[in-house]
Amino acid sequence: MSEDRVLQVPARLVDGVIAPEMAMEDLRAEVMEAGRIVMLKGVFADADATAVRTAVADWGRTTPLADVDDFAGNYHRRRCMISRLQQAPHVFHDYNFNDLDQAPEVLRERLRSLFDPLRGLYRELTGTATTFAVPESGPYVHPQLIHYPAGGGFFARHWHNLEPQQLGFIVSLSKRGRDYRNGGTVFQIGDDRVETETVQDIGDICLWRYDHPHWVTQSDLGDKFDWDSDAGRWVATYAYFDPRG
């Protein structure tokens, strides 16, 4: 790993607000101008991150799997395919909450405890005020959890348009060495391959410039693969785009 490409910044969650030990304008410059990966360390407590992951997994066990994407509702899908646009193979289980208000109350509160602070951080870093609602037109937030199952969950190299997202967030919801052993996000920045597997712990937020090519290495490939098991690596993302084009 190119160590100068990763900047670790201590941060806290204070009354629902993410408070890094660095000014927001400096954080943005590190990501957008210097092209660094910024790791906000220790934002969410282990117990809180685990509770979100558990609540989502429990919801998935009682909610039928979707066959197609529903960008206006709450749904989950098991994906083992090659993406149409980017031609990137991937194996993971994603949980999508485009209509947070319609989620069961306990689950909704768990999700809000994670995504409300992320919404505030995103506003501070980009100047974009978002809501958890689907507008008549334009981009909107797609709160998402992704589970890379033990036994080979992964996402091959791919990339995104810079706009309108600008900065990407990856929140770790599982602990390496306890919940999973191997697997993490790798970025290509210029000639540097930047691995974050050993840098990001549970509750940390990885900030990155959204057009960096990146991929997710396989989760515990030596284990037996089982879609019904919660074993493996879990993350949350704060995606902002318009699926209608």
Secondary structure, DSSP 8 states (H G I E B T S, - for coil): --GGGEEEEEEEEETTEEEESS-HHHHHHHHHTS--EEEEET-S-HHHHHHHHHHHHHHHHHS---SS--TTSEEEEEEEEE-TTT--EEEEEEEEES-GGGS-HHHHHHHHHHHHHHHHHHHHHH-----SS--SSS-EEEEEEEEEETTT-EEEEE---STTT-EEEEEE-S-BTTTBSS--EEEEETTEEEE-TTT--TT-EEEEETTS-EEE--S-TTS---TT---EEEEEEEEEE-TT-
